[in-house]
Amino acid sequence: MNKQLLLLSSSRVGETGYLQHALGYLKDFFNAQKLTGNSLIFIPYAGVSISYDRYEQMVNSAFSQIGLNLRSLHHFDDKVKAIQSSSGIVVGGGNTFALLNALYQYNLVDLIKVQVDQGTPYVGWSAGSNIATPSIKTTNDMPIVEPPSFNALNLIPWQINPHYLDVNPPGHNGETRQQRIEEFLLANPNQQVIGLPEGTGLLVNKKSISYLGSCCGYLFNRNGKSEFTTSQSLNKHLNEND
């Protein structure tokens, strides 16, 4: 496996600015790939209540702080060529159903998978992390559109639940996030789900996968629930629970 991925739970933590908590992770990730210049492609299609131009400006404002610039895919008529010639793929958050639907519309699902499998670095947050998994069945989003399939990029073999909350708020009578994930596992008993609280993420470096963040992450599977700690390698933990 030649994959290089940084999968973040969120674009913000608490009152921090846009992507400010993640700048260190992003800088280390891109420095390790020796990426410079303006050949990063940003995929904005999860943005529903924001224009793609504005979304691009927000991401560039953050990326410029680590010496990088990107161009949004919506500017390109030949989107396939733009992806193929990019030095890295960056996918923002928003609505996961809208994002995946657009990727199917532009015939990019298989293409992105091929590019990443061949070593093109991939960064995603929130919805951008959701689509890196086998399916979008563990997203928190409402299905505001209907993609041709829930099957996603399958860049990693585990599901992700971004913005994971390990709480049951007082007065809340609906299912908790944990209960929703447990429902998914009853229907999909061979799957595993990684719950990523805001501010955390996963770093995939070829065959190594590490957990990033200042608080615990969670793994759910048919054996129950377990915790990850900061900077812990997840390879052994995940392999034992396959």
Residue pairs with C-beta under 8 A, 6 or more apart in sequence:
1 117
1 206
1 207
2 117
2 118
2 119
2 206
3 116
3 117
3 119
3 122
3 155
3 156
3 204
3 206
4 29
4 32
4 33
4 116
4 119
4 120
4 121
4 122
4 204
4 205
4 206
5 116
5 121
5 122
5 123
5 124
5 132
5 155
5 156
5 202
5 203
5 204
6 25
6 26
6 29
6 121
6 122
6 123
6 124
6 201
6 202
6 203
6 204
7 123
7 124
7 125
7 128
7 129
7 132
7 156
7 160
7 196
7 201
7 202
7 203
7 204
8 22
8 25
8 123
8 124
8 125
8 126
8 128
8 129
8 162
8 196
8 200
8 201
9 125
9 126
9 129
9 162
9 163
9 164
9 196
9 197
9 198
9 199
9 200
9 201
9 213
10 93
10 125
10 126
10 162
10 163
10 198
10 199
11 18
11 19
11 22
11 92
11 93
11 125
11 126
12 18
12 19
12 20
12 21
12 198
13 21
13 198
13 199
14 198
17 62
18 58
18 59
18 61
18 62
19 26
19 59
19 62
19 63
19 125
20 62
21 199
22 125
22 201
23 62
23 65
23 66
25 201
25 203
25 212
26 62
26 63
26 66
26 123
27 66
29 121
29 123
29 203
30 66
30 68
30 88
30 121
32 205
33 87
33 88
33 121
35 68
35 87
35 88
35 121
36 67
36 68
37 69
37 87
38 69
38 70
38 71
39 85
39 86
39 87
39 88
40 63
40 68
40 69
40 70
40 71
40 86
40 87
40 88
40 89
40 90
41 70
41 71
41 72
41 73
41 82
41 83
41 86
41 88
41 89
41 90
42 55
42 56
42 59
42 70
42 71
42 72
42 73
42 90
42 91
42 92
43 72
43 73
43 89
43 90
43 91
43 92
43 99
43 103
43 128
44 52
44 55
44 56
44 72
44 73
44 74
44 92
45 52
45 73
45 74
45 94
45 98
45 99
45 101
45 102
45 103
46 91
46 92
46 93
46 94
46 95
46 96
46 98
46 99
46 126
46 127
46 128
47 55
47 92
47 94
48 94
48 95
48 98
48 144
50 58
50 94
52 72
52 74
53 72
55 72
55 92
56 70
56 71
56 72
56 74
59 70
59 90
59 92
60 69
60 70
63 69
63 70
70 90
71 82
73 79
73 82
73 83
76 82
79 106
79 108
80 106
80 107
80 108
80 111
83 89
83 108
83 111
83 112
83 115
84 111
84 115
86 115
86 120
87 120
87 121
88 120
88 121
88 122
88 123
89 112
89 115
89 116
89 120
89 121
89 122
89 123
90 122
90 123
90 124
90 128
91 99
91 122
91 123
91 124
91 125
91 127
91 128
91 131
92 124
92 125
92 126
92 127
92 128
93 124
93 125
93 126
93 127
93 128
93 129
93 162
94 126
94 127
95 127
95 141
95 142
95 144
96 126
96 127
96 130
96 131
96 136
96 139
96 141
97 136
97 139
97 141
97 142
97 143
97 144
97 145
97 146
97 147
98 144
98 145
99 127
99 128
99 130
99 131
100 109
100 131
100 136
100 147
100 150
100 152
101 145
101 146
101 147
101 148
103 109
103 112
103 131
104 147
104 148
104 149
109 151
109 152
109 153
112 122
112 153
113 153
113 154
113 155
116 122
116 153
116 155
117 155
122 132
122 155
124 130
124 131
124 132
125 162
125 201
126 162
126 163
127 139
127 141
127 162
129 160
129 162
129 196
129 201
129 202
130 136
130 138
130 139
130 141
130 152
130 160
130 162
131 152
131 153
132 152
132 153
132 155
132 156
132 160
133 152
133 153
133 154
133 155
133 156
133 158
133 159
133 160
134 151
134 152
134 154
134 157
134 159
134 191
135 150
135 151
135 152
135 159
136 147
136 150
136 152
137 150
137 159
137 184
137 188
138 159
138 160
138 161
138 181
138 184
138 193
139 161
139 162
140 161
140 162
140 163
140 177
155 204
156 202
156 204
156 209
157 192
158 191
158 192
158 193
158 194
158 238
159 184
159 191
159 192
159 193
159 194
160 193
160 194
160 196
160 202
161 177
161 181
161 193
161 194
161 195
161 196
162 196
162 198
163 196
163 197
163 198
164 177
164 195
164 196
164 197
164 217
164 218
165 176
165 177
165 197
166 177
166 178
166 195
166 197
166 216
166 218
167 176
168 176
175 183
177 195
178 195
178 220
178 225
181 193
181 195
181 220
182 220
184 191
184 193
185 191
185 193
185 220
185 221
185 222
189 222
190 222
191 221
192 219
192 220
192 221
192 238
192 241
192 242
193 219
193 220
193 221
194 202
194 217
194 218
194 219
194 220
194 228
195 217
195 218
195 219
195 220
196 202
196 213
196 217
197 213
197 215
197 216
197 217
199 213
199 214
199 215
200 211
200 212
200 213
200 214
200 215
200 217
201 211
201 212
201 213
202 209
202 210
202 211
202 212
202 234
203 209
203 210
203 211
203 212
207 235
208 233
208 235
209 233
209 234
209 235
209 238
210 231
210 232
210 233
210 234
211 217
211 228
211 229
211 230
211 231
211 232
211 233
211 234
212 230
212 231
213 230
214 230
215 230
216 227
216 228
216 229
217 227
217 228
218 225
218 226
218 227
218 228
219 225
219 226
219 227
219 228
219 234
219 237
219 238
219 241
221 241
223 241
226 237
226 241
228 234
228 237
